[in-house]
Amino acid sequence: MIKILQKLFGFGTTADFAELVKKGAVILDVRSKSEFASGHIKGAVNIPVDVLKNSLSQLKDKNKTIITCCASGMRSASAKNILKAHGYTDVHNGGGWSSLRHKI
């Protein structure tokens, strides 16, 4: 059961986030604009999860690696699922932005 939940929410992944970023991955921070303004990963793109479906044109290349992040990992898991459902092929849930920052 735990493995199913980890897969569903993208936790427990073995992705090397530092390597993905080095190869040009986009970091997509799906927190609100005010949360993003209070601190974020340098170079991250901010598209709040509640407007993501209507803002997909900002992420033009569906084959580009995308790492989603938020405050805790829940909204970034939802964002990953939204992106995958819309044809984005290489999407990783980076979890909370603060912990992701230390991994890259």
C-alpha positions as CSV (number, residue, x, y, z in Angstrom):
1,M,0.0,0.0,0.0
2,I,2.8,2.4,0.9
3,K,4.5,1.8,-2.5
4,I,1.2,2.6,-4.3
5,L,0.9,5.9,-2.4
6,Q,4.5,6.8,-3.1
7,K,4.1,6.1,-6.8
8,L,0.8,8.0,-6.9
9,F,2.2,11.1,-5.2
10,G,5.7,10.8,-6.6
11,F,7.4,10.3,-3.3
12,G,10.3,7.9,-2.8
13,T,11.6,8.6,-6.3
14,T,15.2,7.9,-7.0
15,A,15.6,10.8,-9.4
16,D,18.9,12.7,-9.1
17,F,17.4,16.2,-9.1
18,A,20.8,17.9,-9.2
19,E,21.7,16.0,-12.4
20,L,18.3,16.8,-13.9
21,V,18.7,20.5,-13.3
22,K,22.3,20.3,-14.7
23,K,20.8,18.9,-17.9
24,G,18.3,21.7,-18.1
25,A,15.2,20.6,-16.2
26,V,12.6,23.3,-15.4
27,I,11.7,23.7,-11.8
28,L,8.0,24.4,-11.6
29,D,6.9,25.9,-8.2
30,V,3.2,25.5,-7.9
31,R,2.7,27.5,-4.7
32,S,0.7,30.8,-4.7
33,K,2.3,34.0,-5.9
34,S,2.7,35.2,-2.3
35,E,4.3,32.0,-1.1
36,F,6.7,32.1,-4.0
37,A,7.6,35.7,-3.3
38,S,8.5,34.8,0.3
39,G,11.2,32.4,-0.9
40,H,11.9,30.1,-3.8
41,I,14.6,28.3,-5.8
42,K,16.5,30.6,-8.1
43,G,15.3,30.2,-11.6
44,A,12.1,28.4,-10.7
45,V,9.0,29.1,-12.8
46,N,5.9,30.0,-10.6
47,I,2.6,28.8,-11.9
48,P,0.1,28.1,-9.0
49,V,-1.5,24.7,-9.2
50,D,-5.0,26.2,-9.2
51,V,-4.2,27.9,-12.6
52,L,-1.9,25.3,-14.0
53,K,-4.4,23.8,-16.5
54,N,-5.0,27.2,-18.0
55,S,-1.3,28.2,-18.1
56,L,0.2,25.2,-19.8
57,S,1.2,27.4,-22.8
58,Q,4.0,28.7,-20.5
59,L,5.5,25.2,-20.6
60,K,5.8,24.8,-24.4
61,D,8.1,21.7,-24.7
62,K,6.1,18.7,-23.5
63,N,9.3,16.6,-23.7
64,K,11.4,18.8,-21.4
65,T,12.1,17.6,-17.9
66,I,10.0,19.3,-15.3
67,I,10.5,19.1,-11.5
68,T,7.4,20.2,-9.6
69,C,7.7,21.6,-6.1
70,C,5.5,23.3,-3.5
71,A,5.5,23.7,0.3
72,S,5.1,20.1,1.3
73,G,4.8,17.9,-1.8
74,M,1.0,17.6,-2.0
75,R,0.3,20.3,-4.6
76,S,3.4,19.4,-6.6
77,A,2.0,15.8,-6.8
78,S,-1.2,17.2,-8.1
79,A,0.7,19.3,-10.6
80,K,2.7,16.3,-11.8
81,N,-0.5,14.5,-12.4
82,I,-2.0,17.4,-14.3
83,L,1.1,17.7,-16.5
84,K,1.2,14.0,-17.2
85,A,-2.5,14.0,-18.1
86,H,-1.8,16.8,-20.6
87,G,1.0,14.9,-22.4
88,Y,4.1,16.1,-20.6
89,T,6.5,13.1,-20.7
90,D,9.2,13.7,-18.1
91,V,7.8,15.1,-14.9
92,H,9.1,14.5,-11.4
93,N,7.6,15.5,-8.0
94,G,10.4,17.3,-6.2
95,G,8.3,17.7,-3.1
96,G,8.8,20.7,-0.8
97,W,10.8,23.5,-2.4
98,S,13.0,24.0,0.7
99,S,14.2,20.3,0.7
100,L,14.5,20.3,-3.1
101,R,16.7,23.3,-2.9
102,H,19.2,21.3,-0.8
103,K,19.1,18.4,-3.3
104,I,20.2,20.5,-6.2
